[in-house]
Amino acid sequence: MDEINELIKWWSQNYGVAALYDTAGEKITVGVAGKCRFCGKDNSETTFRNKAHAISDSLGNRKIISLDECDECNGLFGRTIEDHLGRYMAAPRAISQIIGKRGVPSYKTKQKKSRLSTTEGCLSIENHEDDSFVEIDENNKTVTYTMTRQSYSPISVYKAFVKMAISIAPQSLLPYLNEANRWVRSQNSNHISFPPFIFEGFIPGLTPFQNNIWTTLLVRKTNTPSPGVVFVLQVSNYLFQIPIPSPIIDADLGVESISMQMFPTPFDLSNPCGAVKRWPKKMEGHDLIQNDEFKITQKCIEMTPVDISNKKIQKNAEDK
Ligand SMILES: [Zn+2]
């Protein structure tokens, strides 16, 4: 508890809030229509017909909409970095039932025997002993899932997060993100400020944010040796804390040894479904990462065994 209160104090002393959005209420638009914040082209040079999501719609965002992302940039992001974000998040979305463009993805193990899918809002899991991805601990009433992500390019996933940070940045911050903007749209995989890394986290429980998205962009206001701009994104059970490269703001840092404090959430103070877990992750390189496993544990309030050898029960369950 004391540690969390210290963190709250540290963030409010060292960082200011540049942007803050959530999807709990009405639709929100970001940016000024008529000129693309990414390529700088205006109405006379490009078009703005397609709906552009400031936070990727593959993460379930329907409400935070960009007015200043042109169709060319929207198409480029969709074909490149957002495709990798979609692959990175497919398995986590399956288990947390996050609805994207094409509904909730299903999940299959490599052997394709065991699987997990959502039918009419209910999570249905088929787990075979010889191809198991689910471990049940009846004494501690926990269920642990070990899932494998689809292959992804780490630098592209990281760029997709940087792109979202640029999308929600206020106009006054954009000049400080120019280099990051050019880098996100390029094929360049070398870093421009510090080697890319993220903090990722998991909040146990059923839809801790009621499947709302909460996001903020923070800018450093002291000379503490921490990234100049930090993007925080909370989606369903998942937390992401991403340092955003800004060579102008980061010029005063020894960027090779950059560090970042953990951004606290209300769930760190108390969560009946288990403690929030976080881990740092390097996001360097273009090469596809195959077989990236992640493990999550949910604590159950009740566990009731059901005899599925009884066909009648199985059939009734299917009928519902
Ligand atoms: Zn554009």
Boltz pocket constraint, residues with backbone or C-beta under 6 A from the ligand:
constraints:
  - pocket:
      binder: B
      contacts: [[A, 36], [A, 37], [A, 38], [A, 39], [A, 40], [A, 41], [A, 46], [A, 69], [A, 70], [A, 71], [A, 72], [A, 73], [A, 74]]
      max_distance: 6.0
